[in-house]
């Protein structure tokens, strides 16, 4: 899964820039600013990271079902987990 980190603790600010974050092209480990908020492409994350984080009481878990996206919020960070489509080469 690909992870995009958004550094804010304000849900309203996060929801205002969410669509921009998803549509913004980011290279791995690239950092950009949207409306003063730092957004970073954090690379691939193993599935067990997501499972471990979901069990912590201080982590809020949100699911965007129609896009199979999971969002975690903890402290001053939102992490957006997007499934990576694997391409098969013949």
C-alpha positions in Angstrom: 0.0 0.0 0.0 1.1 3.5 -0.8 1.1 6.0 2.1 0.6 9.7 1.8 1.2 11.7 5.1 -0.7 14.9 5.8 0.7 16.9 8.7 -2.2 18.5 10.5 -4.4 17.7 13.5 -7.4 19.6 12.1 -9.9 17.3 10.5 -11.7 20.3 8.8 -8.4 21.4 7.2 -7.7 17.8 6.1 -11.1 17.3 4.6 -10.8 20.6 2.7 -7.5 19.5 1.0 -8.2 15.8 0.8 -9.2 15.7 -2.9 -6.2 17.9 -3.8 -3.9 15.5 -2.0 -5.2 12.5 -3.9 -4.9 14.2 -7.3 -1.4 15.7 -6.6 1.4 13.8 -8.3 4.1 13.0 -5.8 7.3 11.1 -6.2 8.4 8.7 -3.4 9.5 10.7 -0.4 8.6 14.0 -2.1 7.2 16.7 0.1 4.9 19.5 -1.0 2.7 22.2 0.7 -1.0 22.7 0.2 -2.5 25.8 1.9 0.4 25.7 4.4 0.0 22.0 5.2 2.9 19.6 4.5 2.0 16.6 2.4 4.5 13.8 1.8 4.5 10.6 -0.2 5.8 8.1 2.3 6.3 5.2 0.0 5.1 1.7 0.3 3.9 0.4 3.7 3.6 -3.2 4.7 0.1 -4.4 5.4 1.0 -5.3 9.0 1.8 -1.6 9.7 -1.8 -0.8 9.0 -3.1 -3.7 11.1 -0.9 -2.7 14.0 -1.9 0.9 13.9 -5.7 0.0 13.8 -5.4 -1.7 17.2 -4.0 1.4 19.0 -6.6 3.3 21.0 -5.3 6.8 20.1 -5.7 6.1 16.3 -8.8 7.0 14.5 -9.6 4.8 11.5 -11.6 6.0 8.5 -12.5 4.0 5.4 -13.4 5.4 1.9 -15.2 2.3 0.7 -15.8 3.1 -2.9 -12.0 3.7 -3.4 -10.7 1.1 -1.0 -8.7 3.9 0.8 -8.0 3.8 4.6 -7.1 6.9 6.5 -5.5 6.9 10.0 -5.4 10.0 12.2 -3.1 10.1 15.2 -1.6 13.1 16.9 -0.9 15.7 14.2 -0.9 13.3 11.3 -3.3 11.9 8.8 -2.0 8.9 6.9 -3.8 8.0 3.6 -3.3 4.4 2.5 -4.0 3.7 -1.1 -3.8 0.2 -2.6 -1.2 -0.1 -5.3 -2.3 -1.8 -8.5 0.3 -4.4 -9.4 1.0 -4.7 -13.1 1.7 -8.1 -14.5 4.3 -8.3 -17.2 4.1 -11.2 -19.7 
